[in-house]
Every structure is written in structure tokens, then in C-alpha cells.
């Protein structure tokens, strides 16, 4: 992988591909070049049949992502047109993450603020440490948060909670974030990585075609009926029903053993 920013890392652990936001001197703030490098990492994992699950995290334990790099705003948000151009790379990455066939988990230590929370919302699941904090400080930065990001927030927590988060710019601690549905699990910081890996390994051992279909169908159900790709959903059902993995699941059940899925 040709990563040029020096602020994004990639590692693999078995069937797990790691996307690492590695800007520790700025609490992993999103700086120019990071979005493009992250896209490169994700595209590499997409092309690697050995990778079954992607986990993204921040370097260290102080922050997942503390937000956008405010020191770059003079260049990236000098005016409306500059800001529009600067949004292209983040929006392209967001679309790629949301449409990734395999599961995407955000493993969150510490601060998950602004663009960091926006990035975490691109994941299918969010596992967080007990000391994590969440907020979108747009209301104290003079920013009109992008509708695409707001939709992800509203889909998770509902309009009323989303308005609270956006209007107040206050920080939610992990227990409240879990209660309102912003995150899926809260784990002690010492156990978070092991818990996340164990869960990811469970997913990696399950049938890839089934997971791929479930993710696509659930995302499609969030659309209006006339916007859904019914033909593709039907084709994905047929593919699973005719797959070797379906036969393997039936055979392994009869033989009282764990199935070994291949994604075919």
C-alpha cells in the first residue's frame, strides 16, 4: 500500500484488517491526506479475500479521533467553495465505508468528537471503552453539519436525541452513549481490544455471503421502497441458497461439527 500522509496505518491479524488513525500529537485529528490514505487501505482490504472483517481505531488510548484538524481550516475551509472541495475526499471515504461488503467495527478509546464521531458512524458497530466521550461541537464552531452525516446520527439515535447532541454540543459519556444507542458495547479499557478481536473473529468464522446480504438488506431497508434495489436483493438471496456454504452449514449440522465457510 502506498500511504503518503504518514498519519494512517494498516495491520492485519488473521482475518481482521486494521485501519489505524495515527496522528497522536493531535489526538488523531483528521488532517489533510488521511482520508485518501484510509481509502487506499480499505480498497486493499476489499481486494484481499483473506480479510473478513475490518476494525478501525485510533493510535494509542487517548482518542479514537478528536475531530478535524482545526489548524488546517485556513486552507481547507477558507470559503464555501474551498470547503466544498475539501469535503470530496471525506465523502468518498464515507461512501466506501458504508458500502463495504464485510463488517466494519469502530473500536473507540477516549475522545470521539466531531469528525471522529462522524467517522465512527460509518461503521456497522461501535465498541467503546468506559472512559470514552462523544460529541459533535458544530454549534460552537459555527459549522452547518453535513446532512449525510446527520442522517447516520438520526438513524442511530432518533431525531430528538440527535437534536440534543447537535444543539448543545455537549459531551456524552460512554454510559449515556450506550443508553441512547450511539454505541453497541462499553468495555473496560484494558479489555476493549481483546473483546473486539474476539467478536471480529466470531464474525470472520460465519458465512460471508450471509453477512454480506444482511448488511446490504438492512442498509436498503433504510431507503424508501422505490429507491431499493429489489433485483439485487433477490439475486443475493438466490446466491446464498445455491452456495457451497449453505451445503456446508447443513452438512456440519448433521455431522455435529463447526462449519468451515469459504464465501462461495
WOFENLIN-V754074 format. One record per run of one state. SS is the DSSP state (h for helix, s for strand, l for the rest). FROM is the first residue (numbers start at 1). LEN is the number of residues. If there is no record, write none. Layout:
ss,from,len
SS,FROM,LEN
SS,FROM,LEN
//
This chain:
ss,from,len
l,1,7
s,8,6
l,14,2
s,16,6
l,22,2
h,24,3
l,27,3
s,30,1
l,31,3
h,34,13
l,47,6
s,53,6
l,59,4
s,63,3
l,66,2
s,68,1
l,69,1
h,70,7
l,77,3
h,80,19
l,99,4
s,103,6
l,109,2
s,111,3
l,114,1
h,115,6
l,121,4
s,125,5
l,130,3
s,133,3
l,136,1
h,137,4
l,141,6
h,147,11
l,158,1
h,159,10
l,169,3
s,172,2
h,174,6
l,180,5
s,185,3
l,188,1
h,189,17
l,206,2
h,208,14
l,222,3
h,225,3
l,228,2
h,230,12
l,242,2
h,244,12
l,256,9
//
